Amino acid sequence: MSDPWWPSAILRLSWPVAVLLLAFLFREAISSLIGRIHKLKASSKGVELVLHKMEKEGQLSVSSRAELAGLSSHDIWALDSFAQGKIITKVDQMSPAQRVAARTLLDLNLLALFGEGPNRQVAVAPLGRQMLDAAKLLPLL
């Protein structure tokens, strides 16, 4: 006598039924969430979900904010220090660490180089000002 077919059918259908039941129970919350999605990106590394409300309230992490993407906190610190005059702007008077920071920010078009010879200096570029403004708007949670 052969085994009945229905126990294996129940086992195969149990997880889809459970998913449908959960979707039905949480349909209002799921519907609300879908309506607030600003950006959804799926890749082999995972899923990135950004909601409209989070973006409007500035609650996105630094790496999720388009204008700050690719910048480290050190980059922002150095840019702010150049802007406030805490770091020497004359190239020939910079320490090696200051030169590296300046070069990095120059490569990112956040600083501009002007002058010639011993009078060469760096100054915060318009894009650098935009980055500093974006960083100032980033809330601390």
C-alpha positions as CSV (number, residue, x, y, z in Angstrom):
1,M,0.0,0.0,0.0
2,S,1.4,3.4,-0.9
3,D,1.6,6.4,1.4
4,P,-1.2,8.9,1.2
5,W,-0.4,12.1,-0.9
6,W,-1.9,14.6,1.4
7,P,0.7,14.8,4.2
8,S,3.4,15.8,1.7
9,A,1.1,18.3,0.1
10,I,0.3,19.9,3.4
11,L,4.0,20.2,4.1
12,R,4.7,21.8,0.7
13,L,1.9,24.3,1.1
14,S,2.4,25.2,4.7
15,W,4.9,28.1,4.2
16,P,3.0,29.8,1.3
17,V,-0.1,29.6,3.4
18,A,1.7,31.1,6.4
19,V,3.1,34.0,4.3
20,L,-0.4,34.7,2.9
21,L,-1.9,34.6,6.4
22,L,0.8,37.0,7.7
23,A,0.3,39.3,4.7
24,F,-3.4,39.3,5.4
25,L,-3.0,40.1,9.1
26,F,-0.6,42.9,8.5
27,R,-2.1,44.2,5.2
28,E,-2.7,47.8,6.5
29,A,0.8,48.2,7.8
30,I,2.3,46.7,4.6
31,S,0.1,49.0,2.5
32,S,1.2,52.0,4.5
33,L,4.9,51.1,4.1
34,I,4.6,50.5,0.4
35,G,3.1,54.0,-0.1
36,R,6.0,55.6,1.7
37,I,8.8,54.0,-0.2
38,H,11.2,56.5,-1.8
39,K,13.9,54.2,-3.0
40,L,14.1,50.4,-3.1
41,K,17.2,48.7,-4.4
42,A,17.9,45.0,-4.2
43,S,21.3,43.4,-4.9
44,S,23.3,40.4,-3.9
45,K,24.5,42.4,-0.9
46,G,21.0,43.0,0.4
47,V,18.1,45.4,0.2
48,E,18.2,49.1,0.6
49,L,14.9,50.8,1.5
50,V,14.5,54.5,2.0
51,L,11.2,56.0,3.1
52,H,10.0,59.5,2.1
53,K,9.5,60.6,5.7
54,M,13.1,59.6,6.6
55,E,14.5,61.7,3.8
56,K,12.2,64.7,4.5
57,E,13.1,64.7,8.2
58,G,16.9,64.3,7.4
59,Q,17.0,61.0,9.3
60,L,19.2,59.2,6.7
61,S,22.6,58.0,7.6
62,V,25.6,59.9,6.1
63,S,26.2,57.1,3.6
64,S,22.5,57.3,2.5
65,R,22.6,61.0,1.9
66,A,23.4,61.5,-1.8
67,E,25.3,64.8,-1.3
68,L,27.6,63.2,1.4
69,A,28.1,59.8,-0.3
70,G,31.7,58.8,-0.5
71,L,32.9,61.2,2.1
72,S,34.3,60.1,5.5
73,S,33.9,62.0,8.7
74,H,37.6,62.8,8.4
75,D,37.0,64.5,5.0
76,I,34.2,66.6,6.5
77,W,36.3,67.4,9.6
78,A,39.2,68.5,7.4
79,L,37.0,70.5,5.0
80,D,35.3,72.3,8.0
81,S,38.8,73.0,9.5
82,F,40.0,74.6,6.3
83,A,36.8,76.6,6.1
84,Q,37.2,77.9,9.7
85,G,40.9,78.6,9.3
86,K,41.9,76.0,11.8
87,I,44.2,74.4,9.2
88,I,46.8,76.6,7.5
89,T,45.8,77.3,3.9
90,K,49.2,78.2,2.5
91,V,50.5,75.1,0.8
92,D,54.2,75.6,1.7
93,Q,53.4,75.9,5.4
94,M,51.2,72.7,5.6
95,S,52.3,69.6,7.6
96,P,52.4,66.3,5.7
97,A,49.0,65.3,7.1
98,Q,47.5,68.6,6.2
99,R,48.9,68.2,2.6
100,V,47.3,64.8,2.3
101,A,43.9,66.1,3.5
102,A,44.2,69.1,1.2
103,R,45.1,66.8,-1.8
104,T,42.2,64.5,-1.1
105,L,39.7,67.4,-0.9
106,L,41.2,69.0,-4.1
107,D,40.7,65.7,-5.9
108,L,37.1,65.7,-4.8
109,N,36.7,69.4,-6.0
110,L,35.8,70.4,-2.5
111,L,38.9,72.7,-2.2
112,A,40.3,75.0,-4.9
113,L,44.0,75.9,-5.4
114,F,45.0,79.4,-6.3
115,G,48.1,81.5,-6.4
116,E,51.6,80.6,-7.6
117,G,54.9,79.6,-6.0
118,P,55.1,80.3,-2.3
119,N,51.8,82.1,-2.4
120,R,49.8,79.0,-3.4
121,Q,46.8,78.5,-1.1
122,V,43.7,76.4,-0.9
123,A,40.2,77.7,-0.3
124,V,36.8,75.9,0.1
125,A,35.2,75.5,-3.3
126,P,31.4,76.0,-3.9
127,L,30.9,72.3,-3.8
128,G,32.7,72.1,-0.5
129,R,30.4,74.7,0.9
130,Q,27.4,72.6,-0.2
131,M,28.9,69.6,1.5
132,L,29.4,71.5,4.8
133,D,25.8,72.8,4.6
134,A,24.5,69.2,4.1
135,A,26.6,68.0,7.0
136,K,25.2,70.8,9.2
137,L,21.7,69.6,8.5
138,L,22.4,66.0,9.5
139,P,20.5,65.4,12.7
140,L,22.1,63.5,15.6
141,L,19.6,60.8,16.7
